[in-house]
């Protein structure tokens, strides 16, 4: 959380890597017949983040997407 508060989006764990992990989790859950709606929504948010060219930033860069969607200026 401190990185987010400072506007520091440099990676500890890259958003693109989390996107991959979320996708694997959903694929496994689907095979097992386990619904994970929260994970599916989170994956869509990270898909949007990566599509904006921010996949190389840390997972906390999701805050930038929230700001953009909310009309908040950084």
PDB file with SEQRES, HELIX, SHEET and CRYST1 records, atoms N, CA, C and O in Angstrom:
SEQRES   1 A   74  UNK UNK UNK UNK UNK UNK UNK UNK UNK UNK UNK UNK UNK          
SEQRES   2 A   74  UNK UNK UNK UNK UNK UNK UNK UNK UNK UNK UNK UNK UNK          
SEQRES   3 A   74  UNK UNK UNK UNK UNK UNK UNK UNK UNK UNK UNK UNK UNK          
SEQRES   4 A   74  UNK UNK UNK UNK UNK UNK UNK UNK UNK UNK UNK UNK UNK          
SEQRES   5 A   74  UNK UNK UNK UNK UNK UNK UNK UNK UNK UNK UNK UNK UNK          
SEQRES   6 A   74  UNK UNK UNK UNK UNK UNK UNK UNK UNK                          
HELIX    1 AA1 UNK A    2  UNK A    6  1                                   5    
HELIX    2 AA2 UNK A   15  UNK A   32  1                                  18    
HELIX    3 AA3 UNK A   37  UNK A   51  1                                  15    
HELIX    4 AA4 UNK A   59  UNK A   61  5                                   3    
HELIX    5 AA5 UNK A   62  UNK A   70  1                                   9    
CRYST1    1.000    1.000    1.000  90.00  90.00  90.00 P 1           1          
ATOM      1  N   UNK A   1       0.804  -1.196   0.000  1.00  0.00           N  
ATOM      2  CA  UNK A   1       0.000   0.000   0.000  1.00  0.00           C  
ATOM      3  C   UNK A   1       0.852   1.267   0.000  1.00  0.00           C  
ATOM      4  O   UNK A   1       0.475   2.223  -0.678  1.00  0.00           O  
ATOM      5  N   UNK A   2       1.966   1.337   0.710  1.00  0.00           N  
ATOM      6  CA  UNK A   2       2.750   2.570   0.700  1.00  0.00           C  
ATOM      7  C   UNK A   2       3.164   3.004  -0.704  1.00  0.00           C  
ATOM      8  O   UNK A   2       3.180   4.201  -0.990  1.00  0.00           O  
ATOM      9  N   UNK A   3       3.504   2.051  -1.596  1.00  0.00           N  
ATOM     10  CA  UNK A   3       3.888   2.426  -2.957  1.00  0.00           C  
ATOM     11  C   UNK A   3       2.728   3.119  -3.655  1.00  0.00           C  
ATOM     12  O   UNK A   3       2.931   4.117  -4.348  1.00  0.00           O  
ATOM     13  N   UNK A   4       1.524   2.609  -3.485  1.00  0.00           N  
ATOM     14  CA  UNK A   4       0.347   3.220  -4.102  1.00  0.00           C  
ATOM     15  C   UNK A   4       0.174   4.657  -3.631  1.00  0.00           C  
ATOM     16  O   UNK A   4      -0.071   5.559  -4.432  1.00  0.00           O  
ATOM     17  N   UNK A   5       0.302   4.858  -2.341  1.00  0.00           N  
ATOM     18  CA  UNK A   5       0.077   6.178  -1.762  1.00  0.00           C  
ATOM     19  C   UNK A   5       1.080   7.199  -2.284  1.00  0.00           C  
ATOM     20  O   UNK A   5       0.781   8.391  -2.363  1.00  0.00           O  
ATOM     21  N   UNK A   6       2.272   6.726  -2.639  1.00  0.00           N  
ATOM     22  CA  UNK A   6       3.306   7.622  -3.154  1.00  0.00           C  
ATOM     23  C   UNK A   6       3.252   7.762  -4.668  1.00  0.00           C  
ATOM     24  O   UNK A   6       4.026   8.524  -5.247  1.00  0.00           O  
ATOM     25  N   UNK A   7       2.341   7.030  -5.317  1.00  0.00           N  
ATOM     26  CA  UNK A   7       2.281   7.075  -6.778  1.00  0.00           C  
ATOM     27  C   UNK A   7       3.418   6.306  -7.425  1.00  0.00           C  
ATOM     28  O   UNK A   7       3.741   6.530  -8.591  1.00  0.00           O  
ATOM     29  N   UNK A   8       4.025   5.400  -6.673  1.00  0.00           N  
ATOM     30  CA  UNK A   8       5.131   4.586  -7.183  1.00  0.00           C  
ATOM     31  C   UNK A   8       4.561   3.305  -7.775  1.00  0.00           C  
ATOM     32  O   UNK A   8       4.072   2.441  -7.047  1.00  0.00           O  
ATOM     33  N   UNK A   9       4.624   3.185  -9.091  1.00  0.00           N  
ATOM     34  CA  UNK A   9       4.059   2.027  -9.776  1.00  0.00           C  
ATOM     35  C   UNK A   9       5.130   1.078 -10.303  1.00  0.00           C  
ATOM     36  O   UNK A   9       4.837   0.180 -11.093  1.00  0.00           O  
ATOM     37  N   UNK A  10       6.362   1.277  -9.866  1.00  0.00           N  
ATOM     38  CA  UNK A  10       7.423   0.373 -10.302  1.00  0.00           C  
ATOM     39  C   UNK A  10       7.187  -0.998  -9.679  1.00  0.00           C  
ATOM     40  O   UNK A  10       6.707  -1.115  -8.552  1.00  0.00           O  
ATOM     41  N   UNK A  11       7.535  -2.025 -10.435  1.00  0.00           N  
ATOM     42  CA  UNK A  11       7.131  -3.368 -10.027  1.00  0.00           C  
ATOM     43  C   UNK A  11       7.872  -3.943  -8.837  1.00  0.00           C  
ATOM     44  O   UNK A  11       9.084  -3.794  -8.683  1.00  0.00           O  
ATOM     45  N   UNK A  12       7.097  -4.600  -8.013  1.00  0.00           N  
ATOM     46  CA  UNK A  12       7.586  -5.586  -7.073  1.00  0.00           C  
ATOM     47  C   UNK A  12       7.212  -6.915  -7.724  1.00  0.00           C  
ATOM     48  O   UNK A  12       7.998  -7.861  -7.776  1.00  0.00           O  
ATOM     49  N   UNK A  13       5.973  -6.940  -8.216  1.00  0.00           N  
ATOM     50  CA  UNK A  13       5.447  -8.065  -8.993  1.00  0.00           C  
ATOM     51  C   UNK A  13       4.685  -7.442 -10.158  1.00  0.00           C  
ATOM     52  O   UNK A  13       3.743  -6.679  -9.948  1.00  0.00           O  
ATOM     53  N   UNK A  14       5.084  -7.760 -11.364  1.00  0.00           N  
ATOM     54  CA  UNK A  14       4.519  -7.115 -12.553  1.00  0.00           C  
ATOM     55  C   UNK A  14       3.055  -7.493 -12.780  1.00  0.00           C  
ATOM     56  O   UNK A  14       2.637  -8.629 -12.557  1.00  0.00           O  
ATOM     57  N   UNK A  15       2.303  -6.503 -13.228  1.00  0.00           N  
ATOM     58  CA  UNK A  15       0.879  -6.695 -13.513  1.00  0.00           C  
ATOM     59  C   UNK A  15       0.668  -7.793 -14.550  1.00  0.00           C  
ATOM     60  O   UNK A  15      -0.265  -8.586 -14.425  1.00  0.00           O  
ATOM     61  N   UNK A  16       1.515  -7.851 -15.563  1.00  0.00           N  
ATOM     62  CA  UNK A  16       1.375  -8.876 -16.608  1.00  0.00           C  
ATOM     63  C   UNK A  16       1.545 -10.280 -16.034  1.00  0.00           C  
ATOM     64  O   UNK A  16       0.898 -11.221 -16.495  1.00  0.00           O  
ATOM     65  N   UNK A  17       2.407 -10.426 -15.035  1.00  0.00           N  
ATOM     66  CA  UNK A  17       2.600 -11.736 -14.412  1.00  0.00           C  
ATOM     67  C   UNK A  17       1.376 -12.125 -13.582  1.00  0.00           C  
ATOM     68  O   UNK A  17       0.969 -13.286 -13.572  1.00  0.00           O  
ATOM     69  N   UNK A  18       0.799 -11.152 -12.892  1.00  0.00           N  
ATOM     70  CA  UNK A  18      -0.409 -11.454 -12.123  1.00  0.00           C  
ATOM     71  C   UNK A  18      -1.549 -11.833 -13.061  1.00  0.00           C  
ATOM     72  O   UNK A  18      -2.335 -12.731 -12.757  1.00  0.00           O  
ATOM     73  N   UNK A  19      -1.641 -11.152 -14.198  1.00  0.00           N  
ATOM     74  CA  UNK A  19      -2.670 -11.475 -15.192  1.00  0.00           C  
ATOM     75  C   UNK A  19      -2.547 -12.944 -15.607  1.00  0.00           C  
ATOM     76  O   UNK A  19      -3.543 -13.662 -15.684  1.00  0.00           O  
ATOM     77  N   UNK A  20      -1.333 -13.371 -15.869  1.00  0.00           N  
ATOM     78  CA  UNK A  20      -1.087 -14.767 -16.260  1.00  0.00           C  
ATOM     79  C   UNK A  20      -1.517 -15.718 -15.145  1.00  0.00           C  
ATOM     80  O   UNK A  20      -2.175 -16.725 -15.408  1.00  0.00           O  
ATOM     81  N   UNK A  21      -1.154 -15.407 -13.918  1.00  0.00           N  
ATOM     82  CA  UNK A  21      -1.507 -16.270 -12.789  1.00  0.00           C  
ATOM     83  C   UNK A  21      -3.019 -16.332 -12.580  1.00  0.00           C  
ATOM     84  O   UNK A  21      -3.563 -17.396 -12.285  1.00  0.00           O  
ATOM     85  N   UNK A  22      -3.693 -15.202 -12.731  1.00  0.00           N  
ATOM     86  CA  UNK A  22      -5.150 -15.182 -12.598  1.00  0.00           C  
ATOM     87  C   UNK A  22      -5.800 -16.043 -13.678  1.00  0.00           C  
ATOM     88  O   UNK A  22      -6.766 -16.762 -13.419  1.00  0.00           O  
ATOM     89  N   UNK A  23      -5.260 -15.959 -14.882  1.00  0.00           N  
ATOM     90  CA  UNK A  23      -5.794 -16.762 -15.987  1.00  0.00           C  
ATOM     91  C   UNK A  23      -5.642 -18.252 -15.681  1.00  0.00           C  
ATOM     92  O   UNK A  23      -6.578 -19.025 -15.882  1.00  0.00           O  
ATOM     93  N   UNK A  24      -4.468 -18.655 -15.198  1.00  0.00           N  
ATOM     94  CA  UNK A  24      -4.251 -20.062 -14.838  1.00  0.00           C  
ATOM     95  C   UNK A  24      -5.213 -20.505 -13.731  1.00  0.00           C  
ATOM     96  O   UNK A  24      -5.755 -21.609 -13.780  1.00  0.00           O  
ATOM     97  N   UNK A  25      -5.416 -19.652 -12.750  1.00  0.00           N  
ATOM     98  CA  UNK A  25      -6.332 -19.988 -11.655  1.00  0.00           C  
ATOM     99  C   UNK A  25      -7.749 -20.193 -12.183  1.00  0.00           C  
ATOM    100  O   UNK A  25      -8.438 -21.130 -11.778  1.00  0.00           O  
ATOM    101  N   UNK A  26      -8.179 -19.316 -13.087  1.00  0.00           N  
ATOM    102  CA  UNK A  26      -9.527 -19.450 -13.645  1.00  0.00           C  
ATOM    103  C   UNK A  26      -9.658 -20.690 -14.523  1.00  0.00           C  
ATOM    104  O   UNK A  26     -10.686 -21.367 -14.496  1.00  0.00           O  
ATOM    105  N   UNK A  27      -8.623 -20.987 -15.297  1.00  0.00           N  
ATOM    106  CA  UNK A  27      -8.660 -22.196 -16.131  1.00  0.00           C  
ATOM    107  C   UNK A  27      -8.802 -23.445 -15.261  1.00  0.00           C  
ATOM    108  O   UNK A  27      -9.587 -24.340 -15.573  1.00  0.00           O  
ATOM    109  N   UNK A  28      -8.046 -23.498 -14.184  1.00  0.00           N  
ATOM    110  CA  UNK A  28      -8.117 -24.647 -13.279  1.00  0.00           C  
ATOM    111  C   UNK A  28      -9.483 -24.718 -12.604  1.00  0.00           C  
ATOM    112  O   UNK A  28     -10.082 -25.790 -12.514  1.00  0.00           O  
ATOM    113  N   UNK A  29      -9.968 -23.585 -12.134  1.00  0.00           N  
ATOM    114  CA  UNK A  29     -11.277 -23.552 -11.481  1.00  0.00           C  
ATOM    115  C   UNK A  29     -12.380 -23.987 -12.440  1.00  0.00           C  
ATOM    116  O   UNK A  29     -13.292 -24.718 -12.055  1.00  0.00           O  
ATOM    117  N   UNK A  30     -12.293 -23.537 -13.678  1.00  0.00           N  
ATOM    118  CA  UNK A  30     -13.303 -23.929 -14.668  1.00  0.00           C  
ATOM    119  C   UNK A  30     -13.293 -25.435 -14.898  1.00  0.00           C  
ATOM    120  O   UNK A  30     -14.351 -26.056 -15.012  1.00  0.00           O  
ATOM    121  N   UNK A  31     -12.101 -26.024 -14.968  1.00  0.00           N  
ATOM    122  CA  UNK A  31     -11.997 -27.475 -15.152  1.00  0.00           C  
ATOM    123  C   UNK A  31     -12.615 -28.233 -13.984  1.00  0.00           C  
ATOM    124  O   UNK A  31     -13.156 -29.326 -14.154  1.00  0.00           O  
ATOM    125  N   UNK A  32     -12.527 -27.641 -12.803  1.00  0.00           N  
ATOM    126  CA  UNK A  32     -13.064 -28.275 -11.598  1.00  0.00           C  
ATOM    127  C   UNK A  32     -14.522 -27.893 -11.335  1.00  0.00           C  
ATOM    128  O   UNK A  32     -15.144 -28.398 -10.400  1.00  0.00           O  
ATOM    129  N   UNK A  33     -15.054 -27.010 -12.157  1.00  0.00           N  
ATOM    130  CA  UNK A  33     -16.434 -26.574 -11.971  1.00  0.00           C  
ATOM    131  C   UNK A  33     -16.635 -25.640 -10.793  1.00  0.00           C  
ATOM    132  O   UNK A  33     -17.715 -25.587 -10.206  1.00  0.00           O  
ATOM    133  N   UNK A  34     -15.584 -24.902 -10.453  1.00  0.00           N  
ATOM    134  CA  UNK A  34     -15.641 -23.983  -9.314  1.00  0.00           C  
ATOM    135  C   UNK A  34     -15.746 -22.549  -9.832  1.00  0.00           C  
ATOM    136  O   UNK A  34     -14.828 -22.074 -10.499  1.00  0.00           O  
ATOM    137  N   UNK A  35     -16.832 -21.858  -9.543  1.00  0.00           N  
ATOM    138  CA  UNK A  35     -16.949 -20.475  -9.998  1.00  0.00           C  
ATOM    139  C   UNK A  35     -16.093 -19.539  -9.136  1.00  0.00           C  
ATOM    140  O   UNK A  35     -16.089 -19.630  -7.909  1.00  0.00           O  
ATOM    141  N   UNK A  36     -15.383 -18.657  -9.795  1.00  0.00           N  
ATOM    142  CA  UNK A  36     -14.574 -17.650  -9.108  1.00  0.00           C  
ATOM    143  C   UNK A  36     -14.892 -16.277  -9.709  1.00  0.00           C  
ATOM    144  O   UNK A  36     -14.060 -15.717 -10.423  1.00  0.00           O  
ATOM    145  N   UNK A  37     -16.070 -15.729  -9.439  1.00  0.00           N  
ATOM    146  CA  UNK A  37     -16.455 -14.473 -10.076  1.00  0.00           C  
ATOM    147  C   UNK A  37     -15.552 -13.293  -9.718  1.00  0.00           C  
ATOM    148  O   UNK A  37     -15.279 -12.445 -10.568  1.00  0.00           O  
ATOM    149  N   UNK A  38     -15.094 -13.232  -8.489  1.00  0.00           N  
ATOM    150  CA  UNK A  38     -14.199 -12.138  -8.101  1.00  0.00           C  
ATOM    151  C   UNK A  38     -12.877 -12.201  -8.848  1.00  0.00           C  
ATOM    152  O   UNK A  38     -12.328 -11.173  -9.247  1.00  0.00           O  
ATOM    153  N   UNK A  39     -12.374 -13.402  -9.031  1.00  0.00           N  
ATOM    154  CA  UNK A  39     -11.128 -13.590  -9.777  1.00  0.00           C  
ATOM    155  C   UNK A  39     -11.326 -13.215 -11.238  1.00  0.00           C  
ATOM    156  O   UNK A  39     -10.440 -12.624 -11.854  1.00  0.00           O  
ATOM    157  N   UNK A  40     -12.479 -13.555 -11.794  1.00  0.00           N  
ATOM    158  CA  UNK A  40     -12.771 -13.215 -13.189  1.00  0.00           C  
ATOM    159  C   UNK A  40     -12.817 -11.700 -13.385  1.00  0.00           C  
ATOM    160  O   UNK A  40     -12.300 -11.186 -14.377  1.00  0.00           O  
ATOM    161  N   UNK A  41     -13.429 -10.992 -12.451  1.00  0.00           N  
ATOM    162  CA  UNK A  41     -13.483  -9.528 -12.534  1.00  0.00           C  
ATOM    163  C   UNK A  41     -12.084  -8.943 -12.405  1.00  0.00           C  
ATOM    164  O   UNK A  41     -11.717  -8.025 -13.138  1.00  0.00           O  
ATOM    165  N   UNK A  42     -11.312  -9.476 -11.476  1.00  0.00           N  
ATOM    166  CA  UNK A  42      -9.941  -8.993 -11.286  1.00  0.00           C  
ATOM    167  C   UNK A  42      -9.119  -9.207 -12.546  1.00  0.00           C  
ATOM    168  O   UNK A  42      -8.342  -8.333 -12.930  1.00  0.00           O  
ATOM    169  N   UNK A  43      -9.278 -10.354 -13.195  1.00  0.00           N  
ATOM    170  CA  UNK A  43      -8.560 -10.616 -14.442  1.00  0.00           C  
ATOM    171  C   UNK A  43      -8.941  -9.586 -15.498  1.00  0.00           C  
ATOM    172  O   UNK A  43      -8.068  -9.102 -16.219  1.00  0.00           O  
ATOM    173  N   UNK A  44     -10.204  -9.244 -15.606  1.00  0.00           N  
ATOM    174  CA  UNK A  44     -10.624  -8.249 -16.600  1.00  0.00           C  
ATOM    175  C   UNK A  44      -9.994  -6.890 -16.321  1.00  0.00           C  
ATOM    176  O   UNK A  44      -9.612  -6.182 -17.252  1.00  0.00           O  
ATOM    177  N   UNK A  45      -9.884  -6.524 -15.061  1.00  0.00           N  
ATOM    178  CA  UNK A  45      -9.230  -5.257 -14.720  1.00  0.00           C  
ATOM    179  C   UNK A  45      -7.753  -5.280 -15.122  1.00  0.00           C  
ATOM    180  O   UNK A  45      -7.240  -4.305 -15.670  1.00  0.00           O  
ATOM    181  N   UNK A  46      -7.082  -6.385 -14.851  1.00  0.00           N  
ATOM    182  CA  UNK A  46      -5.671  -6.484 -15.239  1.00  0.00           C  
ATOM    183  C   UNK A  46      -5.507  -6.601 -16.749  1.00  0.00           C  
ATOM    184  O   UNK A  46      -4.500  -6.142 -17.290  1.00  0.00           O  
ATOM    185  N   UNK A  47      -6.469  -7.204 -17.443  1.00  0.00           N  
ATOM    186  CA  UNK A  47      -6.441  -7.198 -18.911  1.00  0.00           C  
ATOM    187  C   UNK A  47      -6.465  -5.763 -19.419  1.00  0.00           C  
ATOM    188  O   UNK A  47      -5.715  -5.411 -20.329  1.00  0.00           O  
ATOM    189  N   UNK A  48      -7.323  -4.933 -18.834  1.00  0.00           N  
ATOM    190  CA  UNK A  48      -7.413  -3.527 -19.232  1.00  0.00           C  
ATOM    191  C   UNK A  48      -6.109  -2.796 -18.929  1.00  0.00           C  
ATOM    192  O   UNK A  48      -5.644  -1.986 -19.731  1.00  0.00           O  
ATOM    193  N   UNK A  49      -5.529  -3.079 -17.783  1.00  0.00           N  
ATOM    194  CA  UNK A  49      -4.272  -2.435 -17.398  1.00  0.00           C  
ATOM    195  C   UNK A  49      -3.161  -2.783 -18.384  1.00  0.00           C  
ATOM    196  O   UNK A  49      -2.418  -1.906 -18.823  1.00  0.00           O  
ATOM    197  N   UNK A  50      -3.052  -4.049 -18.727  1.00  0.00           N  
ATOM    198  CA  UNK A  50      -2.023  -4.490 -19.678  1.00  0.00           C  
ATOM    199  C   UNK A  50      -2.296  -3.895 -21.058  1.00  0.00           C  
ATOM    200  O   UNK A  50      -1.361  -3.496 -21.753  1.00  0.00           O  
ATOM    201  N   UNK A  51      -3.560  -3.832 -21.461  1.00  0.00           N  
ATOM    202  CA  UNK A  51      -3.918  -3.253 -22.760  1.00  0.00           C  
ATOM    203  C   UNK A  51      -3.526  -1.780 -22.840  1.00  0.00           C  
ATOM    204  O   UNK A  51      -3.280  -1.262 -23.929  1.00  0.00           O  
ATOM    205  N   UNK A  52      -3.469  -1.113 -21.711  1.00  0.00           N  
ATOM    206  CA  UNK A  52      -3.054   0.292 -21.671  1.00  0.00           C  
ATOM    207  C   UNK A  52      -1.536   0.439 -21.648  1.00  0.00           C  
ATOM    208  O   UNK A  52      -1.019   1.549 -21.527  1.00  0.00           O  
ATOM    209  N   UNK A  53      -0.823  -0.678 -21.765  1.00  0.00           N  
ATOM    210  CA  UNK A  53       0.634  -0.622 -21.795  1.00  0.00           C  
ATOM    211  C   UNK A  53       1.280  -0.579 -20.428  1.00  0.00           C  
ATOM    212  O   UNK A  53       2.447  -0.203 -20.310  1.00  0.00           O  
ATOM    213  N   UNK A  54       0.549  -0.954 -19.392  1.00  0.00           N  
ATOM    214  CA  UNK A  54       1.081  -0.882 -18.034  1.00  0.00           C  
ATOM    215  C   UNK A  54       1.396  -2.249 -17.436  1.00  0.00           C  
ATOM    216  O   UNK A  54       1.526  -2.380 -16.219  1.00  0.00           O  
ATOM    217  N   UNK A  55       1.518  -3.263 -18.283  1.00  0.00           N  
ATOM    218  CA  UNK A  55       1.808  -4.606 -17.804  1.00  0.00           C  
ATOM    219  C   UNK A  55       3.163  -4.747 -17.154  1.00  0.00           C  
ATOM    220  O   UNK A  55       3.381  -5.666 -16.363  1.00  0.00           O  
ATOM    221  N   UNK A  56       4.087  -3.842 -17.478  1.00  0.00           N  
ATOM    222  CA  UNK A  56       5.424  -3.915 -16.894  1.00  0.00           C  
ATOM    223  C   UNK A  56       5.508  -3.182 -15.559  1.00  0.00           C  
ATOM    224  O   UNK A  56       6.552  -3.197 -14.908  1.00  0.00           O  
ATOM    225  N   UNK A  57       4.427  -2.550 -15.153  1.00  0.00           N  
ATOM    226  CA  UNK A  57       4.394  -1.868 -13.854  1.00  0.00           C  
ATOM    227  C   UNK A  57       3.966  -2.860 -12.781  1.00  0.00           C  
ATOM    228  O   UNK A  57       3.537  -3.974 -13.081  1.00  0.00           O  
ATOM    229  N   UNK A  58       4.088  -2.443 -11.540  1.00  0.00           N  
ATOM    230  CA  UNK A  58       3.691  -3.308 -10.435  1.00  0.00           C  
ATOM    231  C   UNK A  58       2.183  -3.464 -10.357  1.00  0.00           C  
ATOM    232  O   UNK A  58       1.431  -2.698 -10.961  1.00  0.00           O  
ATOM    233  N   UNK A  59       1.754  -4.463  -9.608  1.00  0.00           N  
ATOM    234  CA  UNK A  59       0.318  -4.719  -9.484  1.00  0.00           C  
ATOM    235  C   UNK A  59      -0.422  -3.510  -8.914  1.00  0.00           C  
ATOM    236  O   UNK A  59      -1.617  -3.347  -9.160  1.00  0.00           O  
ATOM    237  N   UNK A  60       0.268  -2.672  -8.162  1.00  0.00           N  
ATOM    238  CA  UNK A  60      -0.361  -1.488  -7.591  1.00  0.00           C  
ATOM    239  C   UNK A  60      -0.738  -0.459  -8.656  1.00  0.00           C  
ATOM    240  O   UNK A  60      -1.448   0.501  -8.358  1.00  0.00           O  
ATOM    241  N   UNK A  61      -0.275  -0.645  -9.889  1.00  0.00           N  
ATOM    242  CA  UNK A  61      -0.639   0.270 -10.979  1.00  0.00           C  
ATOM    243  C   UNK A  61      -2.126   0.184 -11.300  1.00  0.00           C  
ATOM    244  O   UNK A  61      -2.646   1.017 -12.042  1.00  0.00           O  
ATOM    245  N   UNK A  62      -2.808  -0.802 -10.755  1.00  0.00           N  
ATOM    246  CA  UNK A  62      -4.253  -0.887 -10.937  1.00  0.00           C  
ATOM    247  C   UNK A  62      -4.924   0.391 -10.430  1.00  0.00           C  
ATOM    248  O   UNK A  62      -5.986   0.772 -10.922  1.00  0.00           O  
ATOM    249  N   UNK A  63      -4.314   1.041  -9.462  1.00  0.00           N  
ATOM    250  CA  UNK A  63      -4.847   2.303  -8.957  1.00  0.00           C  
ATOM    251  C   UNK A  63      -4.926   3.344 -10.073  1.00  0.00           C  
ATOM    252  O   UNK A  63      -5.853   4.153 -10.097  1.00  0.00           O  
ATOM    253  N   UNK A  64      -3.972   3.331 -10.987  1.00  0.00           N  
ATOM    254  CA  UNK A  64      -4.011   4.266 -12.121  1.00  0.00           C  
ATOM    255  C   UNK A  64      -5.247   4.026 -12.975  1.00  0.00           C  
ATOM    256  O   UNK A  64      -5.879   4.976 -13.438  1.00  0.00           O  
ATOM    257  N   UNK A  65      -5.594   2.762 -13.185  1.00  0.00           N  
ATOM    258  CA  UNK A  65      -6.794   2.436 -13.947  1.00  0.00           C  
ATOM    259  C   UNK A  65      -8.037   2.911 -13.199  1.00  0.00           C  
ATOM    260  O   UNK A  65      -8.940   3.486 -13.808  1.00  0.00           O  
ATOM    261  N   UNK A  66      -8.094   2.680 -11.899  1.00  0.00           N  
ATOM    262  CA  UNK A  66      -9.227   3.153 -11.095  1.00  0.00           C  
ATOM    263  C   UNK A  66      -9.366   4.668 -11.202  1.00  0.00           C  
ATOM    264  O   UNK A  66     -10.471   5.187 -11.359  1.00  0.00           O  
ATOM    265  N   UNK A  67      -8.245   5.370 -11.118  1.00  0.00           N  
ATOM    266  CA  UNK A  67      -8.284   6.829 -11.238  1.00  0.00           C  
ATOM    267  C   UNK A  67      -8.845   7.236 -12.590  1.00  0.00           C  
ATOM    268  O   UNK A  67      -9.708   8.110 -12.676  1.00  0.00           O  
ATOM    269  N   UNK A  68      -8.357   6.606 -13.634  1.00  0.00           N  
ATOM    270  CA  UNK A  68      -8.819   6.939 -14.977  1.00  0.00           C  
ATOM    271  C   UNK A  68     -10.319   6.669 -15.124  1.00  0.00           C  
ATOM    272  O   UNK A  68     -11.053   7.506 -15.648  1.00  0.00           O  
ATOM    273  N   UNK A  69     -10.764   5.519 -14.669  1.00  0.00           N  
ATOM    274  CA  UNK A  69     -12.182   5.165 -14.776  1.00  0.00           C  
ATOM    275  C   UNK A  69     -13.066   6.085 -13.943  1.00  0.00           C  
ATOM    276  O   UNK A  69     -14.234   6.292 -14.272  1.00  0.00           O  
ATOM    277  N   UNK A  70     -12.512   6.637 -12.865  1.00  0.00           N  
ATOM    278  CA  UNK A  70     -13.269   7.509 -11.965  1.00  0.00           C  
ATOM    279  C   UNK A  70     -13.146   8.980 -12.320  1.00  0.00           C  
ATOM    280  O   UNK A  70     -13.827   9.823 -11.737  1.00  0.00           O  
ATOM    281  N   UNK A  71     -12.275   9.293 -13.280  1.00  0.00           N  
ATOM    282  CA  UNK A  71     -12.061  10.688 -13.644  1.00  0.00           C  
ATOM    283  C   UNK A  71     -11.202  11.450 -12.656  1.00  0.00           C  
ATOM    284  O   UNK A  71     -11.233  12.680 -12.622  1.00  0.00           O  
ATOM    285  N   UNK A  72     -10.428  10.725 -11.846  1.00  0.00           N  
ATOM    286  CA  UNK A  72      -9.549  11.358 -10.859  1.00  0.00           C  
ATOM    287  C   UNK A  72      -8.223  11.685 -11.523  1.00  0.00           C  
ATOM    288  O   UNK A  72      -7.627  10.833 -12.182  1.00  0.00           O  
ATOM    289  N   UNK A  73      -7.762  12.907 -11.354  1.00  0.00           N  
ATOM    290  CA  UNK A  73      -6.461  13.321 -11.887  1.00  0.00           C  
ATOM    291  C   UNK A  73      -5.383  12.950 -10.886  1.00  0.00           C  
ATOM    292  O   UNK A  73      -5.543  13.132  -9.679  1.00  0.00           O  
ATOM    293  N   UNK A  74      -4.277  12.424 -11.409  1.00  0.00           N  
ATOM    294  CA  UNK A  74      -3.162  12.067 -10.511  1.00  0.00           C  
ATOM    295  C   UNK A  74      -2.257  13.249 -10.328  1.00  0.00           C  
ATOM    296  O   UNK A  74      -1.261  13.158  -9.610  1.00  0.00           O  
TER     297      UNK A  74                                                      
END                                                                             
